[in-house]
Amino acid sequence: MTKQPLKVCTNCIMDSSDPDISFDENGVCDFCNSYKRNISPNSDKKNYDDLINMATVIKEKSKNKKYDCIIGMSGGVDSSYLTYIVKEKMGLRPLILMVDTGWNLNVTNENVKKIVETLKLDLKVIKVDWEEMKDLQLSFLKSQVPYQDLPQDHAIFAGLYNYAIENGIKYVFTGANFSTEGVKPPHEWTYVNDIKLIKDIHKKYGKETLKTFPLCGMLRNRIYYRMIKGMKVIHPLNFIGFDKEKAIEELSEKFGWVRYENKHYENIFTRFYEGYYLPEKFGYDKRKCYFSSEILSNQITREEAIDLISTQPYDREIAMNDLEYIAKRLGISSDELLNIIKQENKTFRDYKNSNSILKLAIKFAMFVGVEKRNFR
Ligand SMILES: [Zn+2]
């Protein structure tokens, strides 16, 4: 953890806890400059009419199929609101897919149920084999890298893409959006979806074989699925001027949906990881990215963000209860888990990885306009 005072951007609240951040002569960070350059002008062009036109094309192309599209549902506000938009505003027939990694809060599953039942949709749940999930997560904890949510994130996106391809569903909808995710968490904090790293860490620290764990490498996703099989990944929330607070109000009113304390706090492991593990062990607070995204999309002011970030990510008592619960579920004691967390920090550089290739691929994606967010 850095001992020097952090240098904070004068426009958002990102700071030098991201070792790669850079500032211009006005003290504005590269996230803000990249957002202004690449995202604001483009997002203004997209609007509701484009979304409705897109729905017409999708309906026509899927008319002989049972579903028009598939929606990856986490139960969080983004994917919940997405489901409502797709069914009620776009008039599509989506299949809802939820990858159950074993860490959802009950309130999350209840929220999913409320939406799916009210909108009369089919829900497919892929339950990740718990022994494999547990083994991979324990391996990651022992590896001491900051990216402790890579096992869950990978299972969720691989489960969704693999299912869509296996079942001939071409249109994949996700709740990803620039309003709450325009500032991408820094590379050093979250890294990328690198199957080589996942496999190497698992080989070093794992005990089980990953037989059914959903896996999908970047090449399979980008080349085979998208270019050869024609899979299209669409982010409708970028077309509607997504406003999180308004979305929560609407969801509560229409479905009795219950809000969570923070973004991604619908999942116990993620809540502990983002609220305790990352800030305590590495000095990385992902709320800085979320609040900065909301500043850039004019949902909150910088002053409000500074107030919000000055509070603890989440209650220490809940953090310690979560730690106890997580340790128990992983089959170790709380002391063992705390002892693992105390070991020396490492990064992807300490393991086999595809960083240089993936970095090139992402830079290429930015160059051709597929990826618009900042990446160094
Ligand atoms: Zn900034």
Boltz pocket constraint, residues with backbone or C-beta under 6 A from the ligand:
constraints:
  - pocket:
      binder: B
      contacts: [[A, 9], [A, 10], [A, 11], [A, 12], [A, 13], [A, 14], [A, 28], [A, 29], [A, 30], [A, 31], [A, 32], [A, 33]]
      max_distance: 6.0
